[in-house]
């Protein structure tokens, strides 16, 4: 929160009122998201206590637990991406443990298989052959027969990347009559005085309004990919 306060003060000093409000709303959205995770954990614990006939969880104890968890995301806490990731992982483990501890029908064992499905994902087929030296029988020396093919699937993730396009616009002029300069036409702009392409603008809008990703977090994601785009610029693109 200290970093957000400093960023907001800097934007106010520059007279960027709209950017300041967007930054504050993004920080509030992050806090509300964390609160939602904490409420989910409390709900899991409460459900586990209600299902148990021998031991029941006191609602007052749950309230104290919730207040203690809320202190961890108080206004004086500092935003740290690594700490957020660790906290999210710890929260997922606690929810999983609460679900496993709750009595009820046992979970079905997962059927053998990849455990995932793909839709419209490009597929590459790789044919792996047995080396010729291993195609003959070690006992009689005769060539072995091809029985069939075993299919093994692997799912690869290719990270998104930025591509910077630089356009060199040729300019021509008559050296005799000085009749002006003719220049090659530049590519169209989606937003006036903006170098963002339609694909980048679409990703920013979908990330903010569909995936509910705060702009300051999207700024850190883009920084890891090599593009330093200020939060104020991202805000201008979504107005």
PAZAPA-4460 file (N, C-alpha, C; in steps of 0.05 Angstrom, whole numbers, plus 32768, in hexadecimal, padded with zeros to 4 digits):
% residues 239
    n_x    n_y    n_z   ca_x   ca_y   ca_z    c_x    c_y    c_z   seq   type   mol
   8010   7FE8   8000   8000   8000   8000   8011   8019   8000     1      X     A
   8029   8017   800B   803B   802E   800C   8043   8036   7FEF     2      X     A
   8048   8022   7FDF   804F   8027   7FC3   8037   8033   7FB4     3      X     A
   801F   8029   7FB9   8008   8034   7FAC   8003   8051   7FB4     4      X     A
   8007   8057   7FCE   8003   8072   7FD8   8017   8085   7FCA     5      X     A
   8030   807C   7FC8   8045   808D   7FBB   803E   8092   7F9D     6      X     A
   8035   807C   7F90   802D   807F   7F74   8016   8092   7F70     7      X     A
   8002   8090   7F82   7FEB   80A1   7F81   7FF3   80BF   7F85     8      X     A
   8004   80C3   7F99   800D   80DF   7F9E   801C   80EA   7F86     9      X     A
   802C   80D9   7F79   803B   80E2   7F62   8028   80E9   7F4B    10      X     A
   8013   80D9   7F47   8000   80DF   7F31   7FF1   80F8   7F38    11      X     A
   7FE9   80FC   7F51   7FDB   8115   7F59   7FED   812D   7F54    12      X     A
   8007   812A   7F5A   8019   8141   7F56   801B   8149   7F39    13      X     A
   8017   8135   7F27   8018   813B   7F0A   7FFC   8143   7F00    14      X     A
   7FE8   8144   7F11   7FCE   814C   7F09   7FBE   8136   7EFB    15      X     A
   7FC6   811D   7EFD   7FB8   8107   7EF0   7FA4   80FB   7F03    16      X     A
   7F8D   8108   7F04   7F78   8100   7F17   7F6C   80E5   7F0F    17      X     A
   7F65   80E1   7EF5   7F59   80C8   7EED   7F6C   80B0   7EF1    18      X     A
   7F86   80B4   7EEB   7F99   809E   7EF0   7F9B   8097   7F0D    19      X     A
   7F99   80AC   7F1E   7F9A   80A6   7F3B   7F83   8096   7F45    20      X     A
   7F6B   809D   7F3B   7F53   808D   7F42   7F55   8071   7F38    21      X     A
   7F5F   806D   7F20   7F62   8052   7F15   7F75   8041   7F25    22      X     A
   7F8B   804E   7F2E   7F9F   8040   7F3E   7F93   8037   7F59    23      X     A
   7F84   8049   7F65   7F77   8043   7F7F   7F62   802D   7F7C    24      X     A
   7F52   802E   7F66   7F3E   801A   7F62   7F4C   7FFF   7F5C    25      X     A
   7F63   7FFF   7F4E   7F71   7FE6   7F49   7F7B   7FD9   7F63    26      X     A
   7F86   7FEB   7F75   7F8F   7FE0   7F8E   7F78   7FD6   7F9F    27      X     A
   7F61   7FE4   7F9E   7F49   7FDA   7FAC   7F40   7FBF   7FA2    28      X     A
   7F41   7FBC   7F87   7F39   7FA2   7F7B   7F4A   7F8C   7F84    29      X     A
   7F65   7F91   7F87   7F77   7F7D   7F90   7F70   7F75   7FAD    30      X     A
   7F6A   7F89   7FBE   7F63   7F83   7FDA   7F49   7F73   7FDB    31      X     A
   7F35   7F7B   7FCB   7F1C   7F6C   7FCB   7F1F   7F50   7FC2    32      X     A
   7F31   7F4C   7FAE   7F36   7F30   7FA5   7F43   7F1F   7FBB    33      X     A
   7F56   7F2B   7FCA   7F62   7F1C   7FE0   7F4D   7F17   7FF6    34      X     A
   7F3B   7F2A   7FFB   7F26   7F26   800F   7F14   7F0F   8007    35      X     A
   7F0E   7F0E   7FEC   7EFD   7EF9   7FE3   7F09   7EDD   7FE7    36      X     A
   7F24   7EDB   7FE4   7F32   7EC2   7FE9   7F30   7EBB   8007    37      X     A
   7F33   7ECF   8018   7F32   7ECA   8034   7F16   7EC1   803D    38      X     A
   7F01   7ECE   8031   7EE6   7EC6   8037   7EE0   7EA9   802E    39      X     A
   7EEC   7EA1   8017   7EE9   7E86   800E   7EF5   7E72   8021    40      X     A
   7F0D   7E79   802C   7F19   7E67   8040   7F08   7E64   8059    41      X     A
   7EFD   7E7B   8062   7EEC   7E79   807A   7ED3   7E69   8074    42      X     A
   7EC8   7E6C   805C   7EB0   7E5C   8055   7EB6   7E3E   8054    43      X     A
   7ECE   7E37   804A   7ED6   7E1B   804A   7ED9   7E10   8066    44      X     A
   7EE5   7E20   8078   7EE8   7E17   8094   7ECD   7E15   80A2    45      X     A
   7EBB   7E28   809C   7EA1   7E27   80A9   7E91   7E0E   809F    46      X     A
   7E93   7E08   8085   7E85   7DF0   807B   7E90   7DD7   8086    47      X     A
   7EAB   7DD6   808A   7EB7   7DBE   8096   7EAE   7DBB   80B3    48      X     A
   7EAB   7DD1   80C1   7EA2   7DCF   80DD   7E85   7DC7   80DF    49      X     A
   7E73   7DD0   80CC   7E57   7DC9   80CD   7E53   7DAC   80C6    50      X     A
   7E64   7DA1   80B5   7E61   7D84   80AE   7E6A   7D72   80C4    51      X     A
   7E7C   7D7B   80D4   7E87   7D6A   80EA   7E73   7D68   8100    52      X     A
   7E6C   7D4F   8109   7E59   7D4B   811F   7E66   7D4B   813A    53      X     A
   7E80   7D44   813B   7E8E   7D42   8154   7E99   7D5D   815D    54      X     A
   7EA3   7D6C   814B   7EB0   7D86   8151   7EA4   7D9B   813F    55      X     A
   7E9B   7DB0   814B   7E90   7DC7   813B   7EA1   7DE0   8140    56      X     A
   7EA5   7DEF   812B   7EB5   7E07   812D   7EA3   7E1E   8137    57      X     A
   7EAC   7E2B   814C   7E9D   7E42   8157   7E9E   7E59   8144    58      X     A
   7E86   7E64   813C   7E86   7E7B   812A   7E97   7E92   8133    59      X     A
   7E99   7E96   814E   7EAA   7EAC   8158   7EC7   7EA7   8152    60      X     A
   7ECF   7E8D   8153   7EEA   7E87   814C   7EEF   7E8C   812E    61      X     A
   7EDB   7E87   811D   7EDE   7E8D   8101   7EE1   7EAB   80FD    62      X     A
   7ED1   7EBB   810C   7ED4   7ED8   8109   7EEF   7EE2   8111    63      X     A
   7EFA   7ED6   8127   7F15   7EDE   812F   7F29   7ED6   811B    64      X     A
   7F25   7EBE   810F   7F38   7EB6   80FA   7F36   7EC8   80E2    65      X     A
   7F1E   7ED1   80DA   7F1C   7EE3   80C4   7F29   7EFE   80C9    66      X     A
   7F25   7F08   80E2   7F31   7F22   80E9   7F50   7F1F   80E9    67      X     A
   7F5A   7F08   80F2   7F77   7F05   80F2   7F82   7F04   80D5    68      X     A
   7F73   7EF7   80C3   7F7B   7EF6   80A7   7F7A   7F11   809A    69      X     A
   7F65   7F21   80A2   7F63   7F3B   8096   7F7A   7F4D   809E    70      X     A
   7F86   7F49   80B5   7F9C   7F59   80BE   7FB4   7F56   80AB    71      X     A
   7FB6   7F3E   809E   7FCC   7F39   808C   7FCB   7F4A   8073    72      X     A
   7FB3   7F54   806C   7FB1   7F65   8054   7FA8   7F81   805D    73      X     A
   7FB1   7F8B   8074   7FAA   7FA5   807E   7FB5   7FBB   806D    74      X     A
   7FAE   7FD4   8073   7FB6   7FEB   8062   7FD4   7FF1   8064    75      X     A
   7FE2   7FE6   8078   7FFE   7FEC   807A   800F   7FD6   806D    76      X     A
   8003   7FC1   8062   8013   7FAC   8055   801D   7FB7   803A    77      X     A
   8034   7FAD   8033   8042   7FB6   801A   803D   7FA3   8004    78      X     A
   8038   7FAC   7FEC   8033   7F9B   7FD5   804D   7F8E   7FCC    79      X     A
   804D   7F74   7FCC   8064   7F64   7FC4   805A   7F4D   7FB3    80      X     A
   8061   7F4D   7F98   8057   7F38   7F87   805F   7F1C   7F91    81      X     A
   8077   7F17   7F9A   807F   7EFD   7FA3   8070   7EF5   7FBC    82      X     A
   806C   7F08   7FCE   805C   7F02   7FE6   803F   7EFB   7FDF    83      X     A
   8034   7F09   7FCB   8019   7F03   7FC3   8017   7EE7   7FB8    84      X     A
   802A   7EDF   7FA7   802A   7EC4   7F9C   802C   7EAF   7FB1    85      X     A
   803E   7EB3   7FC5   8040   7EA0   7FDB   8027   7E9F   7FEC    86      X     A
   801B   7EB6   7FF0   8002   7EB6   8000   7FEB   7EA8   7FF1    87      X     A
   7FEA   7EAC   7FD7   7FD5   7E9E   7FC7   7FD9   7E80   7FC8    88      X     A
   7FF3   7E77   7FC5   7FF8   7E5B   7FC6   7FF1   7E4F   7FE1    89      X     A
   7FF8   7E5D   7FF7   7FF1   7E54   8012   7FD3   7E52   8016    90      X     A
   7FC5   7E66   800B   7FA8   7E66   800D   7F9C   7E4E   7FFE    91      X     A
   7FA6   7E47   7FE7   7F9C   7E30   7FD8   7FA1   7E17   7FE7    92      X     A
   7FB8   7E14   7FF4   7FBE   7DFC   8004   7FAB   7DFA   801C    93      X     A
   7FA5   7E10   8029   7F93   7E0F   8040   7F77   7E08   8038    94      X     A
   7F6E   7E12   8021   7F53   7E0B   8017   7F52   7DEE   8010    95      X     A
   7F67   7DE4   8003   7F68   7DC7   7FFC   7F67   7DB6   8015    96      X     A
   7F76   7DBD   8029   7F77   7DAE   8042   7F5C   7DAF   8050    97      X     A
   7F4E   7DC6   804F   7F33   7DC7   805B   7F20   7DB6   804D    98      X     A
   7F21   7DB4   8032   7F0F   7DA3   8023   7F15   7D85   8028    99      X     A
   7F2E   7D7E   802B   7F35   7D62   8030   7F2D   7D5A   804D   100      X     A
   7F2E   7D6D   8060   7F27   7D67   807B   7F09   7D64   807F   101      X     A
   7EF9   7D70   806D   7EDC   7D6F   8070   7ED2   7D53   806A   102      X     A
   7EC1   7D47   807D   7EB6   7D2D   8078   7EA3   7D2D   8061   103      X     A
   7E9F   7D17   8054   7E8D   7D15   803D   7E96   7D00   802A   104      X     A
   7E89   7CFE   8014   7E91   7CE9   8000   7EAD   7CED   7FF7   105      X     A
   7EBB   7CD7   7FF5   7ED7   7CD8   7FEC   7ED8   7CE1   7FCF   106      X     A
   7EEE   7CEF   7FC9   7EF2   7CF8   7FAE   7EF8   7CE0   7F9C   107      X     A
   7EED   7CE2   7F84   7EF4   7CCD   7F70   7F10   7CD1   7F66   108      X     A
   7F1D   7CBA   7F63   7F38   7CBC   7F58   7F38   7CC5   7F3B   109      X     A
   7F4B   7CD5   7F35   7F4C   7CE0   7F1A   7F54   7CC9   7F07   110      X     A
   7F45   7CC8   7EF1   7F4B   7CB4   7EDD   7F66   7CB9   7ED0   111      X     A
   7F73   7CA3   7EC8   7F8D   7CA7   7EBB   7F8A   7CB8   7EA2   112      X     A
   7F9D   7CC9   7E9D   7F9C   7CDA   7E86   7FAB   7CF4   7E8B   113      X     A
   7FAA   7D06   7E78   7FB9   7D1F   7E7A   7FAD   7D32   7E8F   114      X     A
   7F92   7D30   7E93   7F86   7D42   7EA7   7F7F   7D5D   7E9D   115      X     A
   7F82   7D62   7E83   7F7C   7D7C   7E78   7F72   7D79   7E5B   116      X     A
   7F65   7D8D   7E51   7F5B   7D8D   7E36   7F63   7DA7   7E28   117      X     A
   7F64   7DA6   7E0E   7F6C   7DBE   7DFF   7F56   7DC4   7DEA   118      X     A
   7F53   7DDD   7DE3   7F3F   7DE6   7DD0   7F4C   7DFA   7DBD   119      X     A
   7F4F   7DF2   7DA4   7F5B   7E04   7D90   7F78   7E0A   7D94   120      X     A
   7F86   7DF9   7DA3   7FA3   7DFD   7DA8   7FB3   7DF0   7D91   121      X     A
   7FC6   7DFE   7D85   7FD7   7DF2   7D70   7FE4   7DD9   7D7B   122      X     A
   7FE5   7DC5   7D69   7FF0   7DAB   7D71   8007   7DA4   7D5E   123      X     A
   801C   7D9B   7D6A   8034   7D92   7D5B   8038   7D74   7D60   124      X     A
   803B   7D65   7D4B   803F   7D48   7D4C   805D   7D42   7D49   125      X     A
   8068   7D34   7D5C   8084   7D2D   7D5C   8086   7D0E   7D5A   126      X     A
   8093   7D04   7D46   8096   7CE8   7D42   80B2   7CDF   7D4D   127      X     A
   80B2   7CCF   7D61   80CA   7CC5   7D6E   80CE   7CA8   7D66   128      X     A
   80E4   7CA3   7D58   80E9   7C88   7D4E   80FD   7C79   7D5F   129      X     A
   80FB   7C5F   7D5F   810E   7C4E   7D6E   8128   7C4E   7D5D   130      X     A
   813F   7C51   7D6A   8158   7C50   7D5A   815B   7C36   7D4B   131      X     A
   8166   7C36   7D33   816A   7C1E   7D23   8179   7C08   7D33   132      X     A
   818B   7C10   7D44   819B   7BFC   7D52   818A   7BEC   7D66   133      X     A
   8172   7BF6   7D6D   8161   7BE9   7D81   8149   7BDC   7D74   134      X     A
   8148   7BDA   7D59   8131   7BCE   7D4B   8135   7BB1   7D46   135      X     A
   814B   7BA5   7D4D   8150   7B89   7D49   814F   7B7A   7D63   136      X     A
   8146   7B61   7D63   8143   7B51   7D7B   815F   7B4A   7D86   137      X     A
   8161   7B4D   7DA0   817B   7B47   7DAD   8180   7B29   7DAF   138      X     A
   816A   7B19   7DAC   816D   7AFC   7DAF   8173   7AEE   7D94   139      X     A
   8163   7AF4   7D7F   8167   7AE7   7D65   8172   7AF9   7D50   140      X     A
   8173   7B12   7D55   817F   7B25   7D41   816C   7B2D   7D2B   141      X     A
   8153   7B23   7D2B   8140   7B2B   7D16   8135   7B47   7D1C   142      X     A
   812A   7B54   7D06   811F   7B6E   7D08   8104   7B6C   7D18   143      X     A
   8100   7B7F   7D29   80E6   7B80   7D38   80D0   7B8D   7D27   144      X     A
   80B7   7B85   7D2D   80A0   7B90   7D1F   8095   7BA8   7D2E   145      X     A
   808A   7BBB   7D1F   807E   7BD2   7D2B   8063   7BCB   7D36   146      X     A
   805F   7BCD   7D50   8045   7BC5   7D5C   8031   7BDC   7D5C   147      X     A
   803A   7BF4   7D5D   8028   7C0B   7D5E   8037   7C24   7D69   148      X     A
   8028   7C37   7D72   8033   7C50   7D7B   8026   7C58   7D95   149      X     A
   8035   7C5E   7DA9   802B   7C69   7DC3   802B   7C88   7DC0   150      X     A
   8015   7C94   7DC9   8011   7CB1   7DC7   8015   7CBD   7DE3   151      X     A
   8027   7CCF   7DE6   802C   7CDE   7DFF   8028   7CFB   7DF9   152      X     A
   8019   7D09   7E0A   8012   7D25   7E06   8022   7D36   7E1A   153      X     A
   802B   7D4C   7E11   8038   7D60   7E22   802C   7D7B   7E1B   154      X     A
   8027   7D8B   7E2F   801B   7DA6   7E2A   8030   7DBB   7E30   155      X     A
   8037   7DCB   7E1D   804B   7DE0   7E20   803E   7DFB   7E21   156      X     A
   8048   7E0C   7E32   803E   7E28   7E33   8053   7E3A   7E26   157      X     A
   804B   7E4A   7E12   805C   7E5D   7E05   8054   7E79   7E10   158      X     A
   8065   7E86   7E20   805E   7EA0   7E2C   8059   7EB5   7E16   159      X     A
   8047   7EC7   7E1D   8041   7EDE   7E0B   805A   7EEF   7E09   160      X     A
   805C   7EFE   7DF3   8073   7F0F   7DEF   806A   7F28   7DE0   161      X     A
   807A   7F3D   7DE4   8076   7F56   7DD6   8087   7F56   7DBC   162      X     A
   807C   7F62   7DA8   808B   7F67   7D8F   808A   7F85   7D88   163      X     A
   80A0   7F92   7D87   80A1   7FAE   7D82   80A6   7FB3   7D64   164      X     A
   8093   7FC0   7D57   8094   7FC6   7D3A   809E   7FE2   7D36   165      X     A
   80B3   7FE5   7D26   80BE   7FFF   7D20   80BA   8004   7D02   166      X     A
   80AC   8019   7CFB   80A6   801F   7CDF   80B8   8036   7CD6   167      X     A
   80C6   8032   7CC0   80D7   8046   7CB4   80C8   8052   7C9C   168      X     A
   80BF   806A   7C9E   80AE   8076   7C89   80C0   8087   7C77   169      X     A
   80C0   807E   7C5E   80D1   808D   7C4A   80C4   80A8   7C43   170      X     A
   80D6   80BB   7C3E   80CD   80D6   7C37   80DB   80DE   7C1D   171      X     A
   80CB   80E9   7C0B   80D6   80F2   7BF1   80CF   8110   7BED   172      X     A
   80E2   811E   7BE0   80DD   813A   7BD9   80EC   8141   7BBF   173      X     A
   80E0   8153   7BB1   80EC   815C   7B97   8102   8171   7B9E   174      X     A
   811A   816B   7B95   8130   817D   7B9A   8131   8195   7B88   175      X     A
   811E   8196   7B74   811F   81AC   7B61   810A   81C1   7B67   176      X     A
   80F1   81B7   7B6A   80DB   81CB   7B6D   80D2   81CF   7B8A   177      X     A
   80DC   81BF   7B9C   80D5   81C2   7BB8   80B7   81C1   7BBD   178      X     A
   80AB   81AC   7BB1   808D   81AB   7BB1   8083   819A   7BC9   179      X     A
   8091   819A   7BDF   8088   818C   7BF6   8094   8171   7BF9   180      X     A
   808D   8163   7C0E   8098   8149   7C15   8082   8134   7C14   181      X     A
   8089   811D   7C08   8076   8106   7C07   8081   80F0   7C19   182      X     A
   8071   80E8   7C2C   807A   80D3   7C3F   8068   80BB   7C3E   183      X     A
   8073   80A4   7C43   8063   808B   7C44   804F   808D   7C5A   184      X     A
   8038   8081   7C56   8022   8083   7C69   8028   8070   7C81   185      X     A
   8025   807B   7C99   802A   806C   7CB1   8012   805A   7CB7   186      X     A
   8017   8044   7CC6   8000   8032   7CCE   7FEB   8041   7CDE   187      X     A
   7FD3   8037   7CDC   7FBD   8043   7CEB   7FC1   8040   7D09   188      X     A
   7FB6   8053   7D18   7FB7   8052   7D35   7F9B   804E   7D40   189      X     A
   7F99   803B   7D53   7F7F   8036   7D5F   7F77   804E   7D72   190      X     A
   7F8B   8057   7D82   7F87   806E   7D93   7F9A   8084   7D8A   191      X     A
   7F90   809C   7D8B   7FA0   80B3   7D82   7FB9   80B6   7D93   192      X     A
   7FCF   80BA   7D86   7FE9   80BE   7D94   7FF0   80A6   7DA6   193      X     A
   7FE8   808E   7D9E   7FEE   8076   7DAD   7FFC   8062   7D9B   194      X     A
   8011   8055   7DA6   801F   8041   7D96   8015   8025   7D9B   195      X     A
   7FFF   8022   7DAA   7FF4   8007   7DB0   7FE5   7FFC   7D98   196      X     A
   7FEA   7FE3   7D92   7FDC   7FD6   7D7C   7FC1   7FCB   7D86   197      X     A
   7FAF   7FC3   7D74   7F95   7FB7   7D7D   7F99   7F9F   7D8F   198      X     A
   7FAD   7F8E   7D8A   7FB0   7F76   7D9A   7FB8   7F7D   7DB7   199      X     A
   7FC9   7F91   7DBA   7FD1   7F9A   7DD5   7FBA   7FA6   7DE4   200      X     A
   7FAB   7FB8   7DD6   7F94   7FC5   7DE3   7F7F   7FB0   7DEB   201      X     A
   7F7B   7F9C   7DDA   7F68   7F87   7DE1   7F70   7F77   7DF9   202      X     A
   7F8A   7F72   7DFB   7F94   7F63   7E13   7F91   7F73   7E2C   203      X     A
   7F96   7F8D   7E2B   7F94   7F9E   7E43   7F77   7F9F   7E4C   204      X     A
   7F64   7FA3   7E39   7F48   7FA5   7E40   7F3D   7F8B   7E4B   205      X     A
   7F44   7F74   7E3E   7F3A   7F5A   7E47   7F46   7F54   7E63   206      X     A
   7F60   7F5A   7E67   7F6D   7F55   7E81   7F5F   7F64   7E97   207      X     A
   7F58   7F7D   7E92   7F4C   7F8E   7EA7   7F2F   7F88   7EAC   208      X     A
   7F1F   7F87   7E97   7F02   7F85   7E9A   7EF7   7F68   7E9A   209      X     A
   7F05   7F56   7E8E   7EFC   7F3A   7E8D   7F0A   7F29   7EA2   210      X     A
   7F25   7F2B   7EA3   7F35   7F1B   7EB6   7F38   7F2A   7ED1   211      X     A
   7F2F   7F43   7ED2   7F30   7F53   7EEB   7F4D   7F55   7EF6   212      X     A
   7F60   7F5B   7EE4   7F7B   7F5E   7EEB   7F81   7F7C   7EEF   213      X     A
   7F89   7F85   7F07   7F8E   7FA1   7F0C   7FA5   7FAB   7EFA   214      X     A
   7FA3   7FC4   7EF3   7FB7   7FCF   7EE0   7FD3   7FCF   7EEB   215      X     A
   7FD6   7FD3   7F05   7FF1   7FD2   7F10   7FFD   7FB6   7F0F   216      X     A
   7FEC   7FA2   7F11   7FF6   7F86   7F0E   7FFC   7F80   7EF1   217      X     A
   7FEB   7F8A   7EDE   7FF1   7F86   7EC2   800A   7F95   7EBA   218      X     A
   8010   7FAB   7EC7   8029   7FB9   7EC2   8041   7FA8   7EC9   219      X     A
   8040   7F99   7EE0   8056   7F88   7EE8   8058   7F70   7ED5   220      X     A
   8041   7F66   7ECB   8042   7F4F   7EB8   8050   7F58   7E9E   221      X     A
   8049   7F6F   7E94   8055   7F79   7E7B   8073   7F7F   7E80   222      X     A
   807A   7F88   7E98   8096   7F8E   7E9D   80A7   7F74   7E9C   223      X     A
   809C   7F5E   7EA6   80AB   7F45   7EA4   80AE   7F3C   7E87   224      X     A
   809C   7F44   7E76   809D   7F3D   7E5A   80AE   7F50   7E4A   225      X     A
   80B8   7F65   7E57   80CB   7F77   7E4A   80C0   7F92   7E41   226      X     A
   80A7   7F98   7E48   809B   7FB1   7E40   8093   7FC1   7E58   227      X     A
   80A0   7FD8   7E5D   809A   7FE9   7E74   8085   7FFD   7E6B   228      X     A
   806C   7FF7   7E72   8055   8008   7E6B   804A   8014   7E85   229      X     A
   804B   802E   7E89   8041   803A   7EA2   8024   8034   7EA7   230      X     A
   801C   8033   7EC0   8001   802E   7EC7   7FEE   8044   7EBC   231      X     A
   7FF8   805C   7EBC   7FE8   8072   7EB2   7FE2   806F   7E94   232      X     A
   7FF5   8064   7E85   7FF1   805F   7E69   7FDC   8049   7E65   233      X     A
   7FDE   8033   7E75   7FCB   801E   7E73   7FAF   8028   7E7A   234      X     A
   7FAE   803B   7E8D   7F94   8046   7E94   7F88   8056   7E7E   235      X     A
   7F99   8066   7E70   7F90   8075   7E59   7F84   8063   7E43   236      X     A
   7F90   804C   7E3F   7F87   803A   7E2A   7F6C   802D   7E31   237      X     A
   7F64   802D   7E4A   7F4B   8020   7E52   7F34   8033   7E57   238      X     A
   7F3A   804D   7E55   7F25   8061   7E5A   7F12   8062   7E42   239      X     A
***
